[in-house]
Amino acid sequence: MKHLLLSLFTLIVLLSGCKSKSTETAQDAVDSCQVQFRADSAYNHIVAQCDFGPRTPGSEAHRRCGDWIVDRFGALGLRVEEQKAPLTMWDGSSFECRNIIAHYGPESATPIVICAHWDARPWADADPDKTKHTQPVMAANDGASGVAVMLELARLLPDLCPDRAVDFVCFDLEDYGSDEHEGSFAMGAQYWASHNTTAYEWGILLDMVGGKDAQFRYEGFSMHYAPWLVARTWDAARTAGFAQFFPTQDGGFITDDHGPMNEAGIPTIDIIPYYQQAGVSSFGPTWHTTHDTPENISRETLRAVGQTLVQLLHQNDTSTK
């Protein structure tokens, strides 16, 4: 799945350099958006996905949850399409990839894209209990949280920015990968990016956005491809009152779904946690374990990420009028 690579101090310098003093002054003048993200609603969406069971590729839980995601976006009035294709995994297994794309807003407008993966890892290979390494991951945070935030955001769009075009993409087959096989993660995103024909303005990837005590730092590839979008997003967090969740610090390079998107020419950043606790993965204590369950989700983290996105869309929308 995600791989933390060597971080560079120079990225911090790059981000600080992409904001001029005049930009900071203009940002300070932006009001906090009055549209409120409902963390309880997002949490309930996480529970609903987990109620199907681990959404591992090829499972009945995977099929039923995919149908549920399609129905939920459709019920919110979005135009939903599915991108399906048989893909062969690193171990020779073959699954039908099911990417789900939900369209909001006028078809004539240039959209932005917000995305997350919705599949679950088949093996809890980072679990402290080695006897559980062959058990599937429930993926409340590592999968369901990103979809949940997108669904709640989709509900708010008519009040937030009715004239903007937004595509929500739920990537499949993100987490059926092996560290020993390069390119074996993010298979759904790779397929989507190689077949996408839409010209997007920019994109944001949400990955593990509901963990307790989470902080989201500058991700290296995001800084390389879209430092201006990182600056906007962290500014939005500050304006929304959640700067403590988005410290202005480097978090290293992460191999994730935004990789294929950036390589395809869509400037995309990754909102992904970075933990510093000793003895804990940089992605948090529940990552790739059997403990990635709804009771270990933080509504406050969901609110911080969700309201930051609300503020970002509000600022972007008002700045273009």
C-alpha positions, 0 to 999 in steps of 0.5 A: 500500500503506502510506502514512506520514503526519505523526506527532505528538509528542502520541501519545507523551504519550498512550501514556505517559498510558494506563499508570498506575504501578499498571499498570506494577507489575502488569505487572512481576509477570507471568512470561515465558511458557514457550511458545516461538515457533519462528522457524525454523518461521515462516521455513520458512513464508515460503520455502514461500509464496515457492516458489510465486512472486510471489502477484500477483492472478489468477496461478497462484502466487496460486491455489496459495499460497491453497490451501496457506494453507487446507491449512496452517491446516486441518492445524493443526485450525482451521476454515477458511472463504473469503470470495470476491467479484469486486472492481474495482481502481483501473485497471479490472482485476477480480479475485476477492478471496480472504480466508481466515479460520481459526477457533480455539477455542470458537464461543461465545466472543468471539474476538480477530482476528490478521491479515495480507495474503497477496498480492504487489504486481505492480510493484516500483515502489520498486526502485533499478533503474528497469528492474525497476519493472514486475517483480512483488515476491516479497513475502517480508516484505511479505505472507508474513512475517505469514502465517508468524507466524500459522501458527506462532502457530496451532500454539502455541495449544493449549498457550498458551491452549486456551480462547481464541477466535482468528480468523486472517484472511489479507487478499487484494488489499492491495497492488494499489493506487496512491498517486494513487487514494485507497482503492485499497489494502487492498481485501480488508480493506475487503470483509471489514470491510464484511461482517463480522458477528463481534463481536471483542474486539480485533485485531492486524495484522501487516505486514512483520514479518520484515525485518532491523534492523526496529523497530516503533514506535507507529503513529498510527491504532493509538494513536487507536483502541486505545492500551491495546492498544498499551501491552499489546503493547509491555509484552509485548515488554518482558516477553518480552525484545524491547524493543529491537525495540519502542521506545517512540517514535512511528512516524507514521500508516500507511494499512493493513488495520487502517483498515477494521477500526477504522472497522468498530468493531474496535479494531485495532493495526498492528505495522509497521516504521519505519526511520530510515536515510537514503535508505531507505524508512521501511518498509525497504530491500526494500519494493516492490523485487525484493529482498523475498526470503527471504534478506533475512528475519531470523529474530530479527525473526520471533522478536521479533514472534512471542514478543511475541504469545505473551506478549501472549496469555499475559498476556491469558489469565492475567489473565482467569482 
